[in-house]
Amino acid sequence: MIRVLYILKEFSRNLYRNPGTAFSSFLSLTLLFLLFDLFWVATETSEGFYENLLSDMRMEIYVREDMPDSLIDIMEFNLNQIDGVSAIKYVSKEDARNELIRMVGIDLLAGYETTNPLPRSFILTIVPDKLTSKDLNDIDAHIVSIDGVEQVYYSQHWLGKVESARKIIFQIGMVLGGLIFLTALISSANNLRFMTRFRAVGFHQMRLLGAGKLFMGFPFIIEGMFLGVISSVAGWGILYYGSQKIEFNQFELIFPSLDNIILFCVGAGLLGIISGYLGLRKL
């Protein structure tokens, strides 16, 4: 118990004796964590926007003109057997004409009732897990093998570009996270090492009395953990406060889940412990 009280007492003394160094460390860590938080929220927001767009994505299957209406039910049955298809809607020539009227406001096919040139089609809804370029290509290959299919259309090129962009964003996030991790680690370790220099004489005397290196440095390890946690919490607090003050009409900011934020703060605390340990190597 006496050792615990000593460690806590030394921890508070360190903050009191070196408020400028502690505050500068807090500010630098907060800015670094805030930068990563901004990127994280931007990634979550873009991911939510992407998922909303994907939820509206459909595959449209055009039927050959020579395909008799009597075989449409068989085509629909075969399409419904494809893995990944959750719903099918048949669009007849008349349905396509009514949709065209709704879109342009006038009947462009007036007088062509018997020779409607619009194609028949099926609109397929795909389960969310299959809305990837690879899975949709597999579904496309299966569809074109069905008798009566003339053409399959979906936003293939758009999906490929978006998936490439998501991959690049993920890679940027990994690099950014690594840089922030190293910068925070080095900055915090240097600040704590700077604090230990003020206690060099006292540490030398304690070593002569038999005190261990870890015991003497434990207050600094706690300080590193403390600064890491409060800096990460402050970063999220600033970001949340800013999101409440600034309105976004075109989109809604999406924050990570509370569990992920808590894990992030815990990770920041562990980072502080590591930096505290590294700062004590020359005691």
TORKOL-4160 file (C-alpha; in steps of 0.2 Angstrom, whole numbers, padded with zeros to 4 digits, m for minus):
283
<pt num="1" X="0000" Y="0000" Z="0000"/>
<pt num="2" X="0014" Y="0012" Z="0004"/>
<pt num="3" X="0022" Y="0009" Z="m0013"/>
<pt num="4" X="0006" Y="0012" Z="m0022"/>
<pt num="5" X="0004" Y="0029" Z="m0012"/>
<pt num="6" X="0022" Y="0033" Z="m0016"/>
<pt num="7" X="0019" Y="0030" Z="m0035"/>
<pt num="8" X="0003" Y="0040" Z="m0035"/>
<pt num="9" X="0011" Y="0054" Z="m0025"/>
<pt num="10" X="0026" Y="0055" Z="m0037"/>
<pt num="11" X="0014" Y="0055" Z="m0052"/>
<pt num="12" X="0005" Y="0070" Z="m0045"/>
<pt num="13" X="0022" Y="0078" Z="m0041"/>
<pt num="14" X="0028" Y="0076" Z="m0059"/>
<pt num="15" X="0013" Y="0085" Z="m0066"/>
<pt num="16" X="0014" Y="0099" Z="m0053"/>
<pt num="17" X="0033" Y="0101" Z="m0056"/>
<pt num="18" X="0033" Y="0101" Z="m0075"/>
<pt num="19" X="0016" Y="0108" Z="m0080"/>
<pt num="20" X="0022" Y="0115" Z="m0096"/>
<pt num="21" X="0030" Y="0099" Z="m0102"/>
<pt num="22" X="0014" Y="0089" Z="m0098"/>
<pt num="23" X="0003" Y="0102" Z="m0106"/>
<pt num="24" X="0013" Y="0102" Z="m0122"/>
<pt num="25" X="0013" Y="0083" Z="m0122"/>
<pt num="26" X="m0006" Y="0083" Z="m0120"/>
<pt num="27" X="m0009" Y="0096" Z="m0134"/>
<pt num="28" X="0003" Y="0086" Z="m0146"/>
<pt num="29" X="m0006" Y="0070" Z="m0143"/>
<pt num="30" X="m0023" Y="0078" Z="m0144"/>
<pt num="31" X="m0019" Y="0085" Z="m0161"/>
<pt num="32" X="m0012" Y="0069" Z="m0167"/>
<pt num="33" X="m0027" Y="0059" Z="m0161"/>
<pt num="34" X="m0039" Y="0072" Z="m0167"/>
<pt num="35" X="m0032" Y="0070" Z="m0185"/>
<pt num="36" X="m0034" Y="0051" Z="m0184"/>
<pt num="37" X="m0052" Y="0054" Z="m0177"/>
<pt num="38" X="m0056" Y="0065" Z="m0192"/>
<pt num="39" X="m0050" Y="0052" Z="m0204"/>
<pt num="40" X="m0060" Y="0039" Z="m0195"/>
<pt num="41" X="m0076" Y="0048" Z="m0195"/>
<pt num="42" X="m0073" Y="0053" Z="m0214"/>
<pt num="43" X="m0071" Y="0035" Z="m0218"/>
<pt num="44" X="m0086" Y="0029" Z="m0208"/>
<pt num="45" X="m0097" Y="0043" Z="m0217"/>
<pt num="46" X="m0091" Y="0038" Z="m0234"/>
<pt num="47" X="m0094" Y="0020" Z="m0230"/>
<pt num="48" X="m0111" Y="0024" Z="m0225"/>
<pt num="49" X="m0114" Y="0034" Z="m0241"/>
<pt num="50" X="m0107" Y="0020" Z="m0251"/>
<pt num="51" X="m0119" Y="0007" Z="m0242"/>
<pt num="52" X="m0134" Y="0018" Z="m0246"/>
<pt num="53" X="m0130" Y="0019" Z="m0264"/>
<pt num="54" X="m0127" Y="0000" Z="m0264"/>
<pt num="55" X="m0144" Y="m0003" Z="m0256"/>
<pt num="56" X="m0152" Y="0005" Z="m0272"/>
<pt num="57" X="m0141" Y="m0005" Z="m0284"/>
<pt num="58" X="m0151" Y="m0017" Z="m0295"/>
<pt num="59" X="m0147" Y="m0029" Z="m0310"/>
<pt num="60" X="m0158" Y="m0027" Z="m0325"/>
<pt num="61" X="m0160" Y="m0042" Z="m0337"/>
<pt num="62" X="m0166" Y="m0038" Z="m0354"/>
<pt num="63" X="m0176" Y="m0052" Z="m0363"/>
<pt num="64" X="m0174" Y="m0056" Z="m0381"/>
<pt num="65" X="m0188" Y="m0051" Z="m0393"/>
<pt num="66" X="m0190" Y="m0068" Z="m0400"/>
<pt num="67" X="m0193" Y="m0075" Z="m0382"/>
<pt num="68" X="m0212" Y="m0080" Z="m0381"/>
<pt num="69" X="m0222" Y="m0073" Z="m0366"/>
<pt num="70" X="m0226" Y="m0091" Z="m0362"/>
<pt num="71" X="m0208" Y="m0095" Z="m0357"/>
<pt num="72" X="m0206" Y="m0079" Z="m0346"/>
<pt num="73" X="m0212" Y="m0089" Z="m0330"/>
<pt num="74" X="m0198" Y="m0102" Z="m0333"/>
<pt num="75" X="m0185" Y="m0088" Z="m0335"/>
<pt num="76" X="m0191" Y="m0080" Z="m0319"/>
<pt num="77" X="m0189" Y="m0097" Z="m0310"/>
<pt num="78" X="m0172" Y="m0100" Z="m0317"/>
<pt num="79" X="m0166" Y="m0082" Z="m0312"/>
<pt num="80" X="m0174" Y="m0085" Z="m0294"/>
<pt num="81" X="m0163" Y="m0100" Z="m0292"/>
<pt num="82" X="m0147" Y="m0090" Z="m0293"/>
<pt num="83" X="m0137" Y="m0089" Z="m0277"/>
<pt num="84" X="m0138" Y="m0071" Z="m0271"/>
<pt num="85" X="m0154" Y="m0065" Z="m0279"/>
<pt num="86" X="m0166" Y="m0060" Z="m0266"/>
<pt num="87" X="m0181" Y="m0053" Z="m0276"/>
<pt num="88" X="m0186" Y="m0052" Z="m0294"/>
<pt num="89" X="m0198" Y="m0040" Z="m0303"/>
<pt num="90" X="m0204" Y="m0043" Z="m0321"/>
<pt num="91" X="m0206" Y="m0027" Z="m0332"/>
<pt num="92" X="m0217" Y="m0030" Z="m0347"/>
<pt num="93" X="m0218" Y="m0019" Z="m0362"/>
<pt num="94" X="m0233" Y="m0010" Z="m0356"/>
<pt num="95" X="m0225" Y="m0008" Z="m0339"/>
<pt num="96" X="m0209" Y="0000" Z="m0347"/>
<pt num="97" X="m0220" Y="0011" Z="m0358"/>
<pt num="98" X="m0229" Y="0017" Z="m0342"/>
<pt num="99" X="m0213" Y="0021" Z="m0333"/>
<pt num="100" X="m0207" Y="0031" Z="m0349"/>
<pt num="101" X="m0223" Y="0041" Z="m0348"/>
<pt num="102" X="m0220" Y="0044" Z="m0329"/>
<pt num="103" X="m0202" Y="0050" Z="m0333"/>
<pt num="104" X="m0205" Y="0062" Z="m0347"/>
<pt num="105" X="m0223" Y="0067" Z="m0344"/>
<pt num="106" X="m0229" Y="0062" Z="m0361"/>
<pt num="107" X="m0233" Y="0046" Z="m0371"/>
<pt num="108" X="m0219" Y="0046" Z="m0384"/>
<pt num="109" X="m0226" Y="0029" Z="m0391"/>
<pt num="110" X="m0243" Y="0035" Z="m0395"/>
<pt num="111" X="m0249" Y="0026" Z="m0410"/>
<pt num="112" X="m0237" Y="0012" Z="m0407"/>
<pt num="113" X="m0248" Y="0001" Z="m0396"/>
<pt num="114" X="m0245" Y="m0015" Z="m0407"/>
<pt num="115" X="m0227" Y="m0012" Z="m0411"/>
<pt num="116" X="m0220" Y="m0006" Z="m0394"/>
<pt num="117" X="m0201" Y="m0006" Z="m0396"/>
<pt num="118" X="m0197" Y="m0006" Z="m0377"/>
<pt num="119" X="m0189" Y="m0022" Z="m0371"/>
<pt num="120" X="m0196" Y="m0034" Z="m0358"/>
<pt num="121" X="m0185" Y="m0035" Z="m0343"/>
<pt num="122" X="m0182" Y="m0042" Z="m0325"/>
<pt num="123" X="m0175" Y="m0031" Z="m0311"/>
<pt num="124" X="m0165" Y="m0042" Z="m0299"/>
<pt num="125" X="m0162" Y="m0037" Z="m0281"/>
<pt num="126" X="m0146" Y="m0044" Z="m0274"/>
<pt num="127" X="m0142" Y="m0048" Z="m0256"/>
<pt num="128" X="m0130" Y="m0036" Z="m0248"/>
<pt num="129" X="m0116" Y="m0049" Z="m0245"/>
<pt num="130" X="m0116" Y="m0052" Z="m0264"/>
<pt num="131" X="m0114" Y="m0033" Z="m0269"/>
<pt num="132" X="m0096" Y="m0034" Z="m0274"/>
<pt num="133" X="m0088" Y="m0034" Z="m0291"/>
<pt num="134" X="m0082" Y="m0052" Z="m0290"/>
<pt num="135" X="m0099" Y="m0059" Z="m0284"/>
<pt num="136" X="m0109" Y="m0049" Z="m0297"/>
<pt num="137" X="m0098" Y="m0055" Z="m0311"/>
<pt num="138" X="m0102" Y="m0073" Z="m0306"/>
<pt num="139" X="m0120" Y="m0069" Z="m0305"/>
<pt num="140" X="m0119" Y="m0060" Z="m0322"/>
<pt num="141" X="m0110" Y="m0076" Z="m0330"/>
<pt num="142" X="m0124" Y="m0087" Z="m0323"/>
<pt num="143" X="m0138" Y="m0076" Z="m0330"/>
<pt num="144" X="m0131" Y="m0075" Z="m0347"/>
<pt num="145" X="m0131" Y="m0094" Z="m0348"/>
<pt num="146" X="m0150" Y="m0094" Z="m0346"/>
<pt num="147" X="m0160" Y="m0095" Z="m0362"/>
<pt num="148" X="m0169" Y="m0080" Z="m0367"/>
<pt num="149" X="m0157" Y="m0067" Z="m0359"/>
<pt num="150" X="m0151" Y="m0054" Z="m0372"/>
<pt num="151" X="m0141" Y="m0042" Z="m0360"/>
<pt num="152" X="m0137" Y="m0039" Z="m0342"/>
<pt num="153" X="m0135" Y="m0022" Z="m0335"/>
<pt num="154" X="m0128" Y="m0015" Z="m0319"/>
<pt num="155" X="m0116" Y="m0002" Z="m0313"/>
<pt num="156" X="m0101" Y="m0013" Z="m0316"/>
<pt num="157" X="m0088" Y="0001" Z="m0320"/>
<pt num="158" X="m0094" Y="0012" Z="m0306"/>
<pt num="159" X="m0093" Y="m0002" Z="m0293"/>
<pt num="160" X="m0076" Y="m0006" Z="m0298"/>
<pt num="161" X="m0070" Y="0012" Z="m0296"/>
<pt num="162" X="m0078" Y="0013" Z="m0279"/>
<pt num="163" X="m0070" Y="m0003" Z="m0273"/>
<pt num="164" X="m0053" Y="0003" Z="m0279"/>
<pt num="165" X="m0056" Y="0020" Z="m0270"/>
<pt num="166" X="m0061" Y="0010" Z="m0254"/>
<pt num="167" X="m0045" Y="0000" Z="m0255"/>
<pt num="168" X="m0034" Y="0016" Z="m0257"/>
<pt num="169" X="m0043" Y="0024" Z="m0242"/>
<pt num="170" X="m0040" Y="0009" Z="m0232"/>
<pt num="171" X="m0021" Y="0009" Z="m0236"/>
<pt num="172" X="m0020" Y="0028" Z="m0233"/>
<pt num="173" X="m0028" Y="0024" Z="m0216"/>
<pt num="174" X="m0016" Y="0011" Z="m0212"/>
<pt num="175" X="m0001" Y="0022" Z="m0216"/>
<pt num="176" X="m0008" Y="0037" Z="m0207"/>
<pt num="177" X="m0012" Y="0026" Z="m0192"/>
<pt num="178" X="0006" Y="0020" Z="m0192"/>
<pt num="179" X="0013" Y="0037" Z="m0194"/>
<pt num="180" X="0002" Y="0044" Z="m0180"/>
<pt num="181" X="0007" Y="0029" Z="m0169"/>
<pt num="182" X="0026" Y="0032" Z="m0171"/>
<pt num="183" X="0024" Y="0051" Z="m0169"/>
<pt num="184" X="0014" Y="0050" Z="m0153"/>
<pt num="185" X="0026" Y="0036" Z="m0146"/>
<pt num="186" X="0042" Y="0046" Z="m0150"/>
<pt num="187" X="0034" Y="0063" Z="m0144"/>
<pt num="188" X="0027" Y="0056" Z="m0128"/>
<pt num="189" X="0043" Y="0046" Z="m0124"/>
<pt num="190" X="0054" Y="0062" Z="m0127"/>
<pt num="191" X="0043" Y="0072" Z="m0116"/>
<pt num="192" X="0044" Y="0059" Z="m0102"/>
<pt num="193" X="0063" Y="0057" Z="m0104"/>
<pt num="194" X="0064" Y="0076" Z="m0102"/>
<pt num="195" X="0055" Y="0076" Z="m0086"/>
<pt num="196" X="0066" Y="0062" Z="m0079"/>
<pt num="197" X="0081" Y="0073" Z="m0081"/>
<pt num="198" X="0075" Y="0085" Z="m0068"/>
<pt num="199" X="0075" Y="0070" Z="m0056"/>
<pt num="200" X="0092" Y="0063" Z="m0061"/>
<pt num="201" X="0100" Y="0067" Z="m0044"/>
<pt num="202" X="0086" Y="0060" Z="m0034"/>
<pt num="203" X="0085" Y="0044" Z="m0045"/>
<pt num="204" X="0103" Y="0041" Z="m0042"/>
<pt num="205" X="0101" Y="0042" Z="m0023"/>
<pt num="206" X="0087" Y="0030" Z="m0024"/>
<pt num="207" X="0097" Y="0018" Z="m0034"/>
<pt num="208" X="0110" Y="0018" Z="m0021"/>
<pt num="209" X="0097" Y="0014" Z="m0008"/>
<pt num="210" X="0092" Y="m0001" Z="m0018"/>
<pt num="211" X="0076" Y="0006" Z="m0027"/>
<pt num="212" X="0073" Y="m0004" Z="m0044"/>
<pt num="213" X="0072" Y="0005" Z="m0060"/>
<pt num="214" X="0054" Y="0000" Z="m0064"/>
<pt num="215" X="0049" Y="0006" Z="m0046"/>
<pt num="216" X="0056" Y="0023" Z="m0049"/>
<pt num="217" X="0049" Y="0025" Z="m0066"/>
<pt num="218" X="0032" Y="0018" Z="m0063"/>
<pt num="219" X="0025" Y="0036" Z="m0060"/>
<pt num="220" X="0031" Y="0041" Z="m0077"/>
<pt num="221" X="0023" Y="0025" Z="m0085"/>
<pt num="222" X="0006" Y="0030" Z="m0076"/>
<pt num="223" X="0008" Y="0048" Z="m0082"/>
<pt num="224" X="0011" Y="0042" Z="m0100"/>
<pt num="225" X="m0005" Y="0031" Z="m0099"/>
<pt num="226" X="m0015" Y="0046" Z="m0091"/>
<pt num="227" X="m0009" Y="0058" Z="m0105"/>
<pt num="228" X="m0013" Y="0045" Z="m0118"/>
<pt num="229" X="m0031" Y="0042" Z="m0112"/>
<pt num="230" X="m0036" Y="0060" Z="m0108"/>
<pt num="231" X="m0029" Y="0066" Z="m0125"/>
<pt num="232" X="m0039" Y="0053" Z="m0135"/>
<pt num="233" X="m0054" Y="0057" Z="m0125"/>
<pt num="234" X="m0051" Y="0076" Z="m0128"/>
<pt num="235" X="m0049" Y="0072" Z="m0147"/>
<pt num="236" X="m0066" Y="0063" Z="m0148"/>
<pt num="237" X="m0074" Y="0077" Z="m0137"/>
<pt num="238" X="m0068" Y="0091" Z="m0148"/>
<pt num="239" X="m0074" Y="0081" Z="m0164"/>
<pt num="240" X="m0091" Y="0078" Z="m0156"/>
<pt num="241" X="m0093" Y="0096" Z="m0150"/>
<pt num="242" X="m0089" Y="0102" Z="m0168"/>
<pt num="243" X="m0101" Y="0090" Z="m0176"/>
<pt num="244" X="m0115" Y="0097" Z="m0165"/>
<pt num="245" X="m0111" Y="0115" Z="m0169"/>
<pt num="246" X="m0109" Y="0113" Z="m0188"/>
<pt num="247" X="m0123" Y="0107" Z="m0199"/>
<pt num="248" X="m0121" Y="0096" Z="m0214"/>
<pt num="249" X="m0136" Y="0097" Z="m0226"/>
<pt num="250" X="m0130" Y="0085" Z="m0239"/>
<pt num="251" X="m0124" Y="0071" Z="m0228"/>
<pt num="252" X="m0124" Y="0065" Z="m0210"/>
<pt num="253" X="m0108" Y="0062" Z="m0200"/>
<pt num="254" X="m0106" Y="0044" Z="m0195"/>
<pt num="255" X="m0096" Y="0041" Z="m0179"/>
<pt num="256" X="m0088" Y="0024" Z="m0174"/>
<pt num="257" X="m0097" Y="0014" Z="m0162"/>
<pt num="258" X="m0095" Y="0018" Z="m0143"/>
<pt num="259" X="m0086" Y="0001" Z="m0141"/>
<pt num="260" X="m0073" Y="0006" Z="m0154"/>
<pt num="261" X="m0071" Y="0023" Z="m0147"/>
<pt num="262" X="m0068" Y="0015" Z="m0130"/>
<pt num="263" X="m0056" Y="0003" Z="m0137"/>
<pt num="264" X="m0047" Y="0017" Z="m0146"/>
<pt num="265" X="m0045" Y="0026" Z="m0129"/>
<pt num="266" X="m0039" Y="0011" Z="m0121"/>
<pt num="267" X="m0026" Y="0008" Z="m0135"/>
<pt num="268" X="m0020" Y="0026" Z="m0133"/>
<pt num="269" X="m0018" Y="0022" Z="m0114"/>
<pt num="270" X="m0007" Y="0007" Z="m0119"/>
<pt num="271" X="0003" Y="0018" Z="m0131"/>
<pt num="272" X="0006" Y="0030" Z="m0116"/>
<pt num="273" X="0012" Y="0015" Z="m0106"/>
<pt num="274" X="0024" Y="0010" Z="m0120"/>
<pt num="275" X="0031" Y="0028" Z="m0122"/>
<pt num="276" X="0033" Y="0029" Z="m0103"/>
<pt num="277" X="0043" Y="0013" Z="m0103"/>
<pt num="278" X="0054" Y="0019" Z="m0117"/>
<pt num="279" X="0057" Y="0036" Z="m0109"/>
<pt num="280" X="0064" Y="0027" Z="m0094"/>
<pt num="281" X="0077" Y="0017" Z="m0103"/>
<pt num="282" X="0091" Y="0029" Z="m0098"/>
<pt num="283" X="0087" Y="0030" Z="m0079"/>
